[in-house]
Amino acid sequence: MCQVFFIDDEADLRIAIEQTFELADIDAKFFVDAESALIAMQQGEEAGVVVTDICLPGISGMDML
């Protein structure tokens, strides 16, 4: 199964989506910013799907993609 990277700086939304993904048995990693997701990718983590907020601190979601 592919892994989902979910990137959002809104804690409440991240927590709600994390709980939903857990109930649906979706393999996902959650990040507060694009930099953290990029570091994970550089360290060998692979994402089959990336869901990102566009307006993030630092690198925007669009720039990250």
Steps between C-alpha positions, in 0.01 A plus 500: 500500500628848423567749773330840523690812604261751659645848551314772688596751766150493658525257793124442533465403135807274513365318806154455345644364175742275689211346695300453179794337322559267796135387492530437126833317550683745273879509537590867543767732633404843628712814477461858623698651212638421157859499624431204729340303218792575267748384766305175537518448123873572497539234771330240281133528597272458200156648450251362251271794569575848635221712650621845592373835611599771252569772759773359724773677694832495316466299179145514363310186414513588129877555508547171683310307232 
